[in-house]
């Protein structure tokens, strides 16, 4: 009886992996060429995201810098703080004419620390009712509690963030939404995963735009493990992923297509190019290249199913 139960479990996993591989192979074969597709986003969208990128970049600078950038976009700074004990800070700003708040969270540009030191442990969160990454949750909860008294009833709220700040920005938006605040949008740059499949589904109604560069590994960690696909507690991204290339081209991914980009992490371990691809200066440059014209292309994957089961270069003898 035990053997049959184990066999059935293993068989289900094998069947699921085979089914997944068929889906992946069909996706890869369809992406062999950078085929141009009907554009989902306009130059105005990229201009809007560039404004958000300037705000995210300014959070790493002085109060005078962030005030100048936000003032140029019609916002006045209410709070600008560094959280004690965390590698993040935040700014809360208000545009009374538009009846809007902006919350921008500063993270870290240190790619190696994020990959090596980040403990990907999910814990239940009472505010949102879903499981969230423990470390990101602590900083997001601290910011959430500090901004609540400053929010004006009836104002819409947008959250922005880079790296770990992007993770906190998304969690804060989830918390605000759970308590019936009007969340307009979430814009993140190089954001790591924050919740699992069920948590992502619970907040799928949020307008989340995750901007990434092809070689920024931070949005890919932890990498997707096919043997865990039947576990609803695996980390899962939310919203729409927009892959920014150097020129005017971009790709749009979501769901499984977005998650499959994590397979590149198996072949391409962190290096100097990944660090540069995670900098806000790179995101700003890629967005600037799309201000005159944009071209949406199908994302080209270099995934091989054998990558999941082959030893890494470091372990090969």
C-alpha positions in Angstrom: 0.0 0.0 0.0 2.9 2.4 0.8 4.7 1.5 -2.3 1.6 2.1 -4.5 1.0 5.4 -2.8 4.6 6.5 -3.4 4.4 5.2 -7.0 1.3 7.2 -7.6 2.9 10.4 -6.1 6.0 9.9 -8.2 4.0 9.2 -11.3 1.9 12.3 -10.8 5.1 14.4 -10.5 6.6 12.7 -13.6 3.4 13.2 -15.6 3.3 16.9 -14.5 7.0 17.4 -15.5 6.4 15.8 -18.9 3.3 18.0 -19.4 5.3 21.0 -18.3 8.1 20.2 -20.7 5.7 19.9 -23.6 4.4 23.4 -22.7 7.9 24.8 -22.4 9.1 23.2 -25.7 6.1 24.6 -27.5 6.8 28.0 -26.0 10.5 27.9 -26.9 9.9 26.8 -30.4 7.4 29.6 -30.9 10.0 32.1 -29.6 12.9 31.0 -31.9 12.8 34.4 -33.6 12.3 37.8 -32.2 8.9 38.1 -33.8 7.2 41.5 -33.7 3.7 41.4 -32.2 0.9 43.9 -31.7 2.1 46.4 -29.1 0.3 46.4 -25.8 1.9 49.6 -24.5 2.5 53.1 -26.0 5.3 55.6 -25.8 3.2 57.4 -23.1 3.3 54.2 -21.0 7.1 54.1 -21.2 7.3 57.9 -20.5 5.1 57.2 -17.4 7.4 54.4 -16.3 10.5 56.6 -16.9 9.0 59.1 -14.5 8.6 56.3 -11.9 12.2 55.2 -12.6 13.4 58.7 -11.8 11.6 58.6 -8.5 12.9 55.1 -7.7 16.5 56.3 -8.5 16.1 59.4 -6.4 15.3 57.4 -3.3 19.0 56.4 -3.2 20.0 60.1 -3.0 19.5 63.0 -0.7 16.2 64.5 0.5 16.9 67.5 -1.8 17.2 65.2 -4.8 14.0 63.3 -4.1 12.1 66.5 -3.4 13.3 68.0 -6.7 12.3 64.9 -8.7 8.9 64.6 -7.1 8.2 68.4 -7.3 8.9 68.2 -11.1 6.0 65.6 -11.2 3.7 67.7 -9.0 4.2 66.0 -5.7 5.2 67.3 -2.3 7.2 65.2 0.2 5.4 64.3 3.4 7.8 61.7 4.8 11.4 60.7 3.9 12.8 58.0 6.3 15.4 55.3 6.6 14.2 52.3 8.5 16.3 51.3 11.4 17.6 47.7 11.1 16.5 47.4 7.5 18.3 48.0 4.2 15.4 50.1 2.9 14.1 53.6 3.2 11.0 55.2 1.8 9.3 58.5 0.8 5.6 59.4 0.9 4.5 62.3 -1.3 1.2 63.9 -2.2 -0.3 65.6 -5.2 -3.4 67.4 -3.9 -4.5 68.5 -7.4 -4.7 65.0 -8.6 -5.7 63.6 -5.2 -2.9 61.1 -5.3 -0.2 59.7 -2.9 3.0 58.1 -4.1 5.0 55.8 -1.9 8.5 55.0 -3.2 10.7 52.5 -1.4 14.5 52.4 -1.6 16.1 48.9 -1.7 19.7 47.9 -2.4 21.7 47.5 -5.6 23.9 44.8 -4.2 22.9 41.8 -6.3 25.3 39.3 -4.6 23.9 40.1 -1.1 20.3 39.6 -2.4 21.0 36.2 -3.9 23.3 34.9 -1.2 21.8 36.3 1.9 18.1 36.5 1.2 16.3 33.7 3.1 13.3 32.8 1.0 10.9 31.8 3.8 7.2 32.4 3.6 5.3 33.4 6.7 1.6 34.1 7.2 0.7 37.8 7.2 -2.4 38.9 9.2 -2.9 42.2 7.3 -3.1 40.6 3.8 -4.2 37.2 4.8 -1.6 35.5 2.6 1.9 34.1 3.0 4.7 36.6 2.3 8.5 36.5 2.3 9.5 37.0 5.9 12.3 39.6 5.4 10.4 41.8 2.9 7.3 41.6 5.1 9.0 43.1 8.1 10.2 46.2 6.3 6.9 46.6 4.4 4.9 46.3 7.6 7.0 49.0 9.3 6.5 51.4 6.4 2.8 50.6 6.2 2.3 51.5 9.9 4.2 54.8 9.6 2.4 56.0 6.4 -1.2 55.2 7.5 -1.7 58.4 9.6 -0.5 60.5 6.7 -2.9 59.1 4.1 -5.7 61.4 3.0 -9.1 59.5 2.7 -10.3 59.3 -0.9 -6.8 59.8 -2.4 -5.5 57.1 -4.8 -2.2 55.5 -3.9 0.7 54.3 -6.2 3.7 52.4 -4.9 7.1 52.4 -6.6 10.3 50.6 -5.7 13.6 49.1 -7.0 15.1 45.7 -5.9 14.1 44.9 -2.3 12.3 48.2 -2.3 10.2 47.0 -5.1 9.3 43.9 -3.1 8.3 46.1 -0.1 6.3 48.5 -2.4 4.3 45.5 -3.7 3.6 44.2 -0.2 2.5 47.7 1.0 0.1 47.9 -1.9 -1.3 44.5 -1.0 -1.8 45.7 2.6 -3.4 48.9 1.5 -5.8 47.1 -0.8 -6.7 44.6 1.9 -7.9 47.5 4.0 -9.9 49.1 1.2 -7.5 51.9 0.3 -7.6 52.9 -3.4 -4.4 51.4 -4.9 -3.9 52.9 -8.4 -0.9 51.0 -9.5 2.4 49.3 -8.5 5.6 49.9 -10.6 8.7 48.0 -9.6 12.2 47.6 -11.1 14.2 44.4 -10.6 11.8 43.2 -8.0 12.3 39.7 -6.4 9.3 37.4 -5.7 7.3 38.2 -2.6 4.5 35.6 -2.2 3.3 32.2 -3.5 0.8 31.1 -6.1 -2.3 31.5 -3.9 -1.0 34.9 -2.6 -0.5 36.1 -6.1 -4.0 35.0 -7.1 -5.5 36.7 -4.1 -4.2 40.1 -5.4 -4.3 39.5 -9.1 -6.8 42.5 -9.4 -4.0 44.9 -8.6 -2.4 46.8 -11.5 1.2 45.6 -11.1 3.9 46.4 -13.7 7.2 44.7 -13.1 10.0 46.1 -15.2 13.0 43.9 -15.7 16.2 43.7 -17.8 17.1 40.4 -19.5 20.2 39.8 -17.4 19.0 41.1 -14.0 18.9 37.9 -11.9 17.2 39.5 -8.9 13.6 39.1 -10.3 14.5 35.4 -11.0 15.3 34.2 -7.5 14.5 31.8 -6.1 14.8 29.9 -9.5 11.9 27.7 -10.5 12.1 24.1 -9.5 9.9 21.8 -11.7 9.7 19.2 -8.9 8.0 21.8 -6.7 5.4 22.8 -9.3 2.6 20.9 -7.5 3.3 22.8 -4.3 1.2 25.9 -4.1 3.6 27.4 -1.6 6.4 28.0 -4.2 7.3 31.6 -4.9 5.3 33.2 -7.7 5.4 36.6 -9.4 2.4 38.9 -9.7 1.2 41.2 -12.4 2.7 41.9 -15.9 6.4 41.6 -16.5 7.9 44.0 -19.1 11.3 43.0 -20.3 13.3 46.0 -21.4 16.0 45.6 -24.1 18.7 48.2 -24.9 17.0 49.5 -28.0 13.4 50.4 -28.5 12.3 46.8 -28.1 10.5 45.1 -25.2 8.6 41.9 -24.4 5.6 41.3 -22.2 5.3 38.2 -20.0 3.0 36.9 -17.3 2.2 33.8 -15.3 4.2 30.7 -16.4 6.0 32.5 -19.2 7.3 35.0 -16.7 8.3 32.3 -14.3 10.2 30.4 -17.0 12.7 33.2 -17.4 14.1 31.9 -14.1 15.6 29.0 -15.9 18.3 31.3 -17.3 19.6 31.5 -13.7 20.7 27.9 -14.1 23.0 28.7 -17.0 24.1 32.2 -16.2 25.4 32.7 -12.6 25.8 36.2 -11.2 28.6 38.3 -12.6 29.5 42.0 -13.2 27.1 42.2 -16.1 24.2 41.1 -13.8 25.1 43.8 -11.3 25.0 46.4 -14.0 21.7 45.1 -15.3 20.3 45.6 -11.8 21.3 49.3 -11.4 18.6 51.9 -11.8 20.8 53.7 -14.2 20.4 50.7 -16.6 16.6 50.8 -16.2 16.5 54.5 -16.9 18.7 54.1 -20.0 16.5 51.3 -21.3 13.4 53.3 -20.8 14.9 56.4 -22.4 15.6 54.3 -25.6 11.8 53.8 -25.9 10.7 57.4 -25.7 10.7 58.0 -29.5 9.3 54.7 -30.6 8.6 51.2 -29.2 8.5 47.7 -30.7 7.1 44.7 -28.8 8.7 41.4 -29.7 8.1 37.8 -28.6 10.6 36.9 -25.8 13.3 34.6 -27.0 14.2 31.9 -24.5 17.5 29.9 -24.5 15.9 27.3 -22.1 16.8 23.6 -22.4 14.8 21.1 -20.4 18.0 19.2 -19.6 19.2 22.3 -17.7 17.0 21.3 -14.8 18.7 17.9 -14.4 22.3 18.6 -15.5 25.0 19.3 -13.0 26.1 23.0 -12.9 29.4 23.9 -14.4 30.9 24.3 -10.9 30.0 20.6 -10.1 31.1 19.1 -13.4 34.5 17.4 -13.2 
